[in-house]
Amino acid sequence: DIEFYNAFNKSNYKNAEIDKSNFTFTDVRNAILKMPQSKNPLLIYLIDHGTKGGGFIIDKDEKIYATQLNKVLDDYQKTTNRKIIVVIDSCYSGAFVDILKADKNKESKKINEV
């Protein structure tokens, strides 16, 4: 499954699942939680601007923070047991690593350091 979510440039991405202004954390959360179970890992690729405080800008007035994303991904894994790969391409993306990295005592979680 491939889904694309776009908060900007509506005319360029007519097939976007969510294509609106005022893109929110709730939109991101709902999009992740509705992804189906699969034997394949879920790849989440975030591309945009980051903030010094560990935030990722998802719309002009909305950010998602590592702690928020971590909670959503934990909730998703509890119901699907699906492995997750997170790629964040933004300034300050390293702020997400410590919060999202794999728990050494569990086989789940998101990030394994390389």
C-alpha positions as CSV (number, residue, x, y, z in Angstrom):
1,D,0.0,0.0,0.0
2,I,1.2,3.5,-0.9
3,E,-0.5,6.6,0.4
4,F,0.5,10.1,-0.1
5,Y,-0.6,13.0,2.2
6,N,-0.1,16.6,1.1
7,A,-1.0,19.7,3.0
8,F,0.3,22.0,0.2
9,N,0.3,22.4,-3.5
10,K,-3.2,20.9,-4.0
11,S,-3.1,21.3,-7.8
12,N,0.1,19.2,-8.1
13,Y,-1.1,16.1,-6.2
14,K,-4.7,15.3,-7.2
15,N,-4.4,11.7,-5.9
16,A,-3.4,12.7,-2.3
17,E,-5.4,10.9,0.4
18,I,-5.5,14.1,2.5
19,D,-5.2,17.2,0.4
20,K,-6.3,20.2,2.4
21,S,-5.2,23.3,4.2
22,N,-4.9,23.2,8.0
23,F,-3.3,19.8,8.1
24,T,-3.2,18.6,11.7
25,F,-1.6,16.1,14.0
26,T,-5.0,14.3,14.2
27,D,-4.9,13.9,10.4
28,V,-1.4,12.3,10.6
29,R,-2.5,10.1,13.6
30,N,-5.6,8.9,11.9
31,A,-3.7,8.1,8.6
32,I,-1.2,6.0,10.5
33,L,-3.7,4.2,12.6
34,K,-5.9,3.2,9.6
35,M,-3.0,1.5,7.8
36,P,-3.7,-2.2,7.4
37,Q,-1.9,-5.1,8.9
38,S,0.8,-6.6,6.7
39,K,3.8,-8.9,6.9
40,N,5.8,-6.1,5.3
41,P,7.1,-3.1,7.4
42,L,5.2,0.1,7.4
43,L,7.4,2.9,5.9
44,I,6.7,6.4,7.1
45,Y,8.7,9.0,5.2
46,L,8.4,12.6,6.5
47,I,9.8,15.4,4.3
48,D,9.6,19.0,5.3
49,H,11.0,21.5,7.8
50,G,12.0,20.6,11.4
51,T,12.4,22.7,14.5
52,K,15.1,22.9,17.2
53,G,12.7,21.5,19.8
54,G,12.3,18.2,18.0
55,G,9.3,19.2,16.0
56,F,8.4,18.4,12.4
57,I,6.3,21.0,10.6
58,I,3.2,19.4,9.0
59,D,1.4,22.6,8.2
60,K,2.1,26.3,8.6
61,D,0.5,26.3,12.1
62,E,1.0,22.7,13.1
63,K,3.9,20.6,14.2
64,I,4.2,17.0,15.3
65,Y,6.7,16.2,18.0
66,A,8.7,13.0,18.6
67,T,6.8,12.2,21.7
68,Q,3.5,12.5,19.8
69,L,4.7,10.3,16.9
70,N,6.1,7.8,19.4
71,K,2.7,7.4,21.1
72,V,0.9,7.0,17.7
73,L,3.4,4.4,16.5
74,D,3.2,2.5,19.8
75,D,-0.6,2.4,19.5
76,Y,-0.3,1.2,15.9
77,Q,2.1,-1.6,16.8
78,K,0.0,-2.7,19.7
79,T,-2.9,-3.5,17.3
80,T,-1.0,-4.7,14.3
81,N,2.4,-6.0,15.6
82,R,3.8,-4.6,12.3
83,K,7.4,-3.4,12.1
84,I,7.8,0.3,11.3
85,I,10.5,2.2,9.5
86,V,10.6,5.9,10.0
87,V,12.6,8.3,7.8
88,I,12.6,11.9,8.6
89,D,14.2,14.3,6.1
90,S,14.3,17.6,7.8
91,C,16.5,19.9,9.8
92,Y,16.9,18.8,13.4
93,S,15.5,15.3,12.6
94,G,18.1,13.8,15.0
95,A,15.9,15.0,17.9
96,F,13.6,12.2,17.0
97,V,16.2,9.4,17.3
98,D,16.4,9.0,21.1
99,I,12.6,9.0,21.5
100,L,11.8,6.7,18.6
101,K,14.7,4.3,18.8
102,A,14.1,0.6,19.5
103,D,13.7,-0.6,23.1
104,K,16.4,-3.2,23.6
105,N,14.0,-5.2,25.7
106,K,11.4,-5.5,23.0
107,E,11.3,-6.6,19.4
108,S,9.0,-3.8,18.5
109,K,9.6,-0.1,18.1
110,K,10.7,2.1,15.3
111,I,14.3,3.1,14.9
112,N,17.4,1.0,15.2
113,E,20.5,3.2,15.2
114,V,22.9,2.6,12.3
